Amino acid sequence: KAGVTQTPRYLIKTRGQQVTLSCSPISGHRSVSWYQQTPGQGLQFLFEYFSETQRNKGNFPGRFSGRQFSNSRSEMNVSTLELGDSALYLCASSFQGGSKTGELFFGEGSRLTVL
Amino acid sequence: GQQLNQSPQSMFIQEGEDVSMNCTSSSIFNTWLWYKQDPGEGPVLLIALYKAGELTSNGRLTAQFGITRKDSFLNISASIPSDVGIYFCAGPGSSNTGKLIFGQGTTLQVKP
């Protein structure tokens, strides 16, 4: 079956702009989690959506937001971009959540560069 | 908050050598996970451990869940060039959810 699909793969923005990233989970998966990966901070949890509801949130400012649609597809938005938001944003899906089975399926990521 | 300390940060080894890396936590985890990330890809789950003391193998990979539930290790035997990548340990940040806490990663390079 098709894996997790993230779009766009690469994008460049300037400070102050906003960006929307999209994630299509594996068919049948209801949980979508977002992670930020940077060289300095590593992989950090942003938030998780399950059945269109935010179930968990990491320690990121309110500029980072997300939503999930009825077909389980998810989007995340970052407003008022800062240089430090440059990162690889990874989406991961699972049937109900990663820690029960331990298995999150990650997409290839969206690499955001903020100039 | 919960943190996972992974070591070593990087390893450069010869093809055929065995590799060992470990992960420790200041708090107890009920699940330990090991992921691998290839360049340009997202992490892929290698091994999941659910019980203290559990030893699990996946091909040339072997991982153990420490008795104290505060540590885990991953061994790779007879390394090959395609083992190159970043290895992450992870534990659940919240029960039955997609929130995981990741270690800083161990970058493995294999010289043919």
HADDOCK unambig.tbl for C-alpha pairs under 7 A between the chains (distance, minus, plus):
assign (segid A and resid 31 and name CA) (segid B and resid 98 and name CA) 6.98 0.50 0.50
assign (segid A and resid 33 and name CA) (segid B and resid 98 and name CA) 5.77 0.50 0.50
assign (segid A and resid 42 and name CA) (segid B and resid 104 and name CA) 5.69 0.50 0.50
assign (segid A and resid 43 and name CA) (segid B and resid 102 and name CA) 6.14 0.50 0.50
assign (segid A and resid 45 and name CA) (segid B and resid 99 and name CA) 6.33 0.50 0.50
assign (segid A and resid 45 and name CA) (segid B and resid 100 and name CA) 6.89 0.50 0.50
assign (segid A and resid 48 and name CA) (segid B and resid 98 and name CA) 6.30 0.50 0.50
assign (segid A and resid 48 and name CA) (segid B and resid 99 and name CA) 6.98 0.50 0.50
assign (segid A and resid 90 and name CA) (segid B and resid 42 and name CA) 6.95 0.50 0.50
assign (segid A and resid 96 and name CA) (segid B and resid 97 and name CA) 6.95 0.50 0.50
assign (segid A and resid 97 and name CA) (segid B and resid 96 and name CA) 5.32 0.50 0.50
assign (segid A and resid 97 and name CA) (segid B and resid 97 and name CA) 3.88 0.50 0.50
assign (segid A and resid 97 and name CA) (segid B and resid 98 and name CA) 4.39 0.50 0.50
assign (segid A and resid 98 and name CA) (segid B and resid 96 and name CA) 6.35 0.50 0.50
assign (segid A and resid 98 and name CA) (segid B and resid 97 and name CA) 5.30 0.50 0.50
assign (segid A and resid 98 and name CA) (segid B and resid 98 and name CA) 4.25 0.50 0.50
assign (segid A and resid 98 and name CA) (segid B and resid 99 and name CA) 6.96 0.50 0.50
assign (segid A and resid 99 and name CA) (segid B and resid 92 and name CA) 5.27 0.50 0.50
assign (segid A and resid 99 and name CA) (segid B and resid 95 and name CA) 6.01 0.50 0.50
assign (segid A and resid 99 and name CA) (segid B and resid 96 and name CA) 4.81 0.50 0.50
assign (segid A and resid 99 and name CA) (segid B and resid 97 and name CA) 5.56 0.50 0.50
assign (segid A and resid 99 and name CA) (segid B and resid 98 and name CA) 6.28 0.50 0.50
assign (segid A and resid 100 and name CA) (segid B and resid 96 and name CA) 4.75 0.50 0.50
assign (segid A and resid 102 and name CA) (segid B and resid 33 and name CA) 6.48 0.50 0.50
assign (segid A and resid 102 and name CA) (segid B and resid 48 and name CA) 5.91 0.50 0.50
assign (segid A and resid 103 and name CA) (segid B and resid 45 and name CA) 6.23 0.50 0.50
assign (segid A and resid 105 and name CA) (segid B and resid 44 and name CA) 6.83 0.50 0.50
assign (segid A and resid 106 and name CA) (segid B and resid 42 and name CA) 5.23 0.50 0.50
assign (segid A and resid 106 and name CA) (segid B and resid 43 and name CA) 6.06 0.50 0.50
assign (segid A and resid 106 and name CA) (segid B and resid 44 and name CA) 6.89 0.50 0.50
assign (segid A and resid 107 and name CA) (segid B and resid 42 and name CA) 5.47 0.50 0.50
assign (segid A and resid 108 and name CA) (segid B and resid 40 and name CA) 6.74 0.50 0.50
assign (segid A and resid 108 and name CA) (segid B and resid 41 and name CA) 4.62 0.50 0.50
assign (segid A and resid 108 and name CA) (segid B and resid 42 and name CA) 4.62 0.50 0.50
assign (segid A and resid 109 and name CA) (segid B and resid 42 and name CA) 6.43 0.50 0.50
